[in-house]
């Protein structure tokens, strides 16, 4: 239930309940009922709002589950003191404003009784807000536990899947390299580079971020493999200052952008594909851009899933700046924020 609804329904209901001890007077006429209810509303509203304010402040001061006991002790103490002082102030003020025939005379005994009676709405307010807070925390903990369980199951499935494929392929490539004829240097180099690619994939899975220098070395190996297929039809330029190489990026994020460029653009003798990798430590960005020559046939249009995954990964890494994607002058450009080493 929202706080506004609690105030809207809770204050009138509690104020009516507070009339029960004075039922003989409050319900003897309509006028007596309206006057008694108005006074009860005043007490209830002031005590409710004050108790709620105290509770909200204490929740901000002691938000952790382990601090619940401390928060409850402070809440009980502060609310009893506030309720007592508020009751005395309201009672004295009404005695001075209203005629004795309507409100009665002021006495120590009456003040004490009124203070004790008004502890009832104080307890109600504390119980309502603490119960609501407890169930919200319980719901959040249940949801968090379900997410963690689901993530754990997914990680186990991925681990089981990856346990065979990358390791098996990596070991097979090493075996294939040993079987190639010694004189076939090109094939030997290709297999070794392919093995290096899978070695990096295996190692980077355990890392949250990697140095830009490592990621670019991996990209160089990946591009070398692609050049065996595309030869001079694939042209890659890098302009990376030395100071930027010490910054970090998400593993495989730069390689994915290069792979996307190859996947979704024409690469031919007539239309060679140009890629540029640049970094600017002043702006904190690494830029990967390629000439935009979309394929008109063959592969289906890209869904953008890879780019969304890259954006999401950098969000999870709390990157200082967002990933930027743009198209201008027939160049497709993605800017990745450089990360502080972890």
C-alpha positions in Angstrom: 0.0 0.0 0.0 1.3 3.5 -0.9 2.1 6.0 1.8 -0.7 8.4 0.5 -3.3 5.6 0.8 -2.1 4.8 4.3 -2.6 8.4 5.3 -5.9 8.7 3.5 -7.5 5.6 5.1 -5.3 5.1 8.2 -5.7 8.5 9.9 -9.6 8.6 9.8 -9.9 4.9 10.9 -7.4 5.3 13.9 -9.0 8.6 14.9 -12.5 6.9 15.0 -11.0 4.1 17.1 -9.7 6.7 19.5 -13.3 7.9 20.2 -14.2 4.5 21.7 -13.0 5.4 25.3 -15.2 8.5 25.2 -18.2 6.8 23.5 -20.7 8.0 26.2 -19.9 11.7 25.2 -18.8 11.4 21.6 -21.9 9.5 20.4 -24.6 11.3 22.3 -25.2 13.8 19.5 -24.1 14.7 16.0 -22.4 17.9 17.2 -20.6 16.1 20.0 -19.4 13.5 17.5 -18.1 16.0 15.0 -16.2 18.0 17.7 -14.8 14.8 19.3 -13.8 13.4 15.9 -12.1 16.7 14.8 -10.1 16.7 18.0 -9.2 13.1 17.6 -8.2 13.7 14.0 -5.9 16.5 15.1 -4.1 14.2 17.6 -3.9 11.3 15.2 -2.7 13.3 12.2 0.1 15.1 14.1 1.3 12.0 15.8 1.1 9.9 12.6 3.0 12.5 10.5 5.7 12.9 13.2 6.1 9.2 13.8 6.3 8.6 10.1 9.0 11.3 9.7 11.0 9.7 12.5 10.7 6.3 11.0 11.8 7.5 7.5 14.9 9.2 9.0 15.8 6.1 11.0 15.4 3.9 7.9 17.9 6.2 6.0 20.2 6.2 9.1 20.0 2.4 9.7 19.1 0.8 6.3 20.8 -2.6 6.7 18.9 -5.7 7.8 21.6 -6.3 10.5 20.7 -2.8 11.9 17.0 -3.6 12.4 17.3 -4.1 16.2 19.1 -0.8 16.6 16.6 1.0 14.4 13.6 -0.4 16.4 15.1 0.6 19.7 15.6 4.2 18.5 12.2 4.2 16.8 10.4 3.1 20.0 12.3 5.6 22.2 12.0 8.6 19.8 8.3 8.0 19.0 7.3 7.7 22.7 9.1 10.9 23.5 7.6 12.7 20.4 4.1 11.4 21.1 4.2 12.5 24.7 5.5 16.0 23.9 3.0 16.4 21.0 0.1 15.3 23.2 1.0 17.7 25.9 1.4 20.6 23.4 -1.9 19.8 21.7 -3.8 19.4 24.9 -2.5 22.6 26.4 -3.2 24.5 23.2 -6.8 23.2 22.9 -7.4 24.0 26.6 -6.4 27.6 25.9 -8.4 27.9 22.7 -11.6 25.9 23.4 -14.1 26.7 26.2 -14.0 24.4 29.3 -17.5 23.2 28.6 -16.4 21.9 25.2 -13.0 20.5 26.0 -12.7 20.3 29.8 -10.2 21.6 32.3 -6.5 21.0 32.2 -5.0 18.7 34.9 -1.9 16.6 35.4 -4.0 13.4 35.6 -5.8 14.3 32.3 -2.4 14.9 30.6 -1.1 11.6 31.8 -4.2 9.7 30.6 -4.1 11.5 27.2 -0.4 10.6 26.8 -1.1 6.9 27.5 -4.1 6.9 25.2 -2.1 8.4 22.3 0.5 5.7 22.5 -2.0 3.6 20.7 -1.9 5.5 17.4 1.9 5.8 17.9 2.1 2.0 18.1 -0.2 1.5 15.1 1.9 3.8 12.9 5.2 2.1 13.9 3.6 -1.4 13.3 2.2 -0.4 9.9 5.4 1.1 8.5 7.7 -1.5 10.0 5.6 -4.3 8.7 5.5 -2.8 5.2 9.3 -2.2 5.3 9.8 -5.8 6.4 7.7 -7.3 3.6 9.5 -5.1 1.0 12.9 -6.3 2.2 11.6 -9.9 2.2 10.3 -9.5 -1.3 13.6 -8.0 -2.5 15.6 -10.7 -0.9 13.5 -13.4 -2.5 13.8 -11.8 -5.9 17.6 -11.4 -5.4 17.9 -15.0 -4.4 15.9 -16.2 -7.4 18.2 -14.1 -9.7 21.3 -15.4 -8.1 20.0 -19.0 -8.4 19.1 -18.5 -12.0 22.5 -16.9 -12.8 24.3 -19.7 -11.0 22.4 -22.3 -13.1 23.1 -20.4 -16.3 26.8 -20.2 -15.4 26.9 -23.9 -14.7 25.3 -24.7 -18.0 27.8 -22.4 -19.8 30.7 -23.9 -18.0 29.6 -27.4 -19.0 29.2 -26.3 -22.6 32.5 -24.5 -22.8 34.4 -27.2 -20.9 34.4 -29.3 -24.1 34.3 -27.0 -27.1 37.1 -24.4 -26.7 39.5 -26.7 -24.9 39.0 -29.5 -27.3 39.4 -27.2 -30.3 42.5 -25.5 -28.8 44.2 -28.9 -28.1 43.2 -30.2 -31.6 44.8 -27.1 -33.2 48.0 -27.8 -31.4 47.9 -31.4 -32.6 47.1 -30.3 -36.2 50.1 -27.9 -36.0 52.4 -30.8 -35.2 51.0 -32.8 -38.2 51.6 -30.1 -40.8 54.5 -30.6 -43.2 57.5 -28.6 -42.0 57.8 -26.9 -45.4 54.3 -25.5 -45.3 55.1 -22.4 -43.3 51.9 -20.5 -44.2 49.7 -23.3 -42.9 51.8 -23.7 -39.8 51.5 -19.9 -39.1 47.8 -19.9 -39.7 47.2 -22.8 -37.2 49.4 -21.2 -34.6 47.5 -17.9 -34.9 44.2 -19.7 -34.7 45.4 -21.4 -31.5 46.5 -18.0 -30.1 43.0 -16.7 -30.7 41.4 -19.6 -28.8 44.0 -19.3 -26.0 43.1 -15.6 -25.5 39.4 -16.5 -25.5 39.9 -19.1 -22.8 42.1 -16.8 -20.7 39.9 -13.7 -21.0 36.8 -15.6 -19.8 38.2 -15.4 -16.3 38.8 -11.6 -16.4 36.5 -8.7 -15.9 38.6 -6.3 -17.9 41.9 -6.6 -19.9 44.6 -4.1 -20.8 44.0 -2.4 -24.1 47.4 -3.6 -25.2 46.4 -7.3 -24.8 43.1 -6.7 -26.6 44.8 -5.0 -29.5 47.4 -7.8 -29.8 44.5 -10.3 -29.9 42.8 -8.1 -32.6 46.0 -8.1 -34.6 46.0 -11.9 -34.6 42.4 -12.1 -35.5 42.9 -9.6 -38.4 45.9 -11.6 -39.6 43.6 -14.7 -39.8 41.0 -12.8 -41.8 43.7 -11.4 -44.2 44.4 -14.9 -45.3 40.9 -14.9 -46.7 40.5 -11.3 -47.7 44.1 -10.4 -48.4 44.6 -6.7 -49.3 40.8 -6.2 -49.5 40.8 -5.7 -45.7 42.7 -2.6 -44.6 43.1 -1.9 -40.9 44.8 1.2 -39.4 45.7 1.7 -35.7 46.5 5.0 -34.1 46.8 4.3 -30.4 48.9 6.5 -28.1 51.2 4.6 -25.7 49.5 6.0 -22.6 46.2 4.6 -23.8 47.6 1.1 -23.9 47.6 0.9 -20.1 43.9 1.5 -19.9 41.5 -1.4 -19.8 38.5 -2.5 -21.9 36.0 -5.3 -21.7 37.5 -8.6 -23.0 36.7 -9.4 -26.7 34.7 -6.1 -27.0 37.1 -4.6 -29.6 37.3 -7.9 -31.5 33.5 -8.1 -31.7 33.4 -4.7 -33.4 35.9 -5.8 -36.0 34.0 -9.0 -36.5 30.7 -7.1 -36.9 32.3 -4.9 -39.6 33.4 -8.0 -41.5 30.1 -9.7 -41.1 27.8 -6.9 -42.3 29.9 -5.1 -44.9 31.1 -5.9 -48.4 34.8 -6.9 -48.6 36.0 -7.2 -52.2 38.7 -6.0 -54.6 36.3 -3.4 -55.9 35.2 -2.3 -52.5 37.9 -3.0 -49.9 36.8 -2.6 -46.3 38.6 0.1 -44.3 38.8 -0.1 -40.5 40.3 2.4 -38.2 41.1 2.0 -34.5 42.0 5.2 -32.6 42.2 6.2 -29.0 42.1 9.6 -27.3 43.1 9.5 -23.6 41.8 13.1 -23.3 38.3 12.1 -24.0 38.7 8.6 -22.5 37.4 6.8 -25.6 38.6 4.1 -28.0 37.0 4.5 -31.4 36.5 1.6 -33.8 35.1 2.8 -37.2 34.6 1.2 -40.6 33.5 2.4 -44.0 29.8 1.6 -44.4 29.2 -0.7 -47.3 26.3 -2.9 -46.2 25.8 -6.3 -47.8 22.7 -6.3 -50.0 22.5 -10.1 -50.2 23.7 -13.2 -48.4 23.6 -12.8 -44.6 20.5 -11.6 -43.0 20.4 -8.0 -41.6 22.1 -7.7 -38.2 19.8 -7.6 -35.2 22.1 -5.4 -33.1 22.3 -8.0 -30.3 26.1 -7.9 -30.3 26.2 -4.1 -29.9 23.6 -4.2 -27.2 25.6 -6.8 -25.3 28.7 -4.6 -25.5 26.7 -1.7 -24.2 25.3 -3.8 -21.3 28.7 -5.1 -20.4 30.1 -1.6 -20.0 27.1 -0.6 -18.0 27.7 -3.5 -15.6 31.4 -2.4 -15.4 30.2 1.0 -14.3 32.1 2.7 -17.1 32.6 6.4 -16.6 31.0 7.1 -19.9 28.4 5.3 -22.1 29.2 3.4 -25.3 28.5 5.6 -28.2 27.2 4.4 -31.6 26.8 6.7 -34.6 26.8 6.8 -38.4 28.1 9.8 -40.3 29.6 10.4 -43.8 29.1 6.7 -44.6 31.3 5.6 -41.7 30.0 3.4 -38.9 31.5 4.4 -35.6 31.5 2.9 -32.1 33.2 4.6 -29.2 34.2 2.4 -26.2 35.0 4.1 -22.9 38.5 3.4 -21.6 38.4 1.8 -18.1 40.6 2.3 -15.1 42.6 -0.9 -14.4 41.0 -3.1 -11.8 
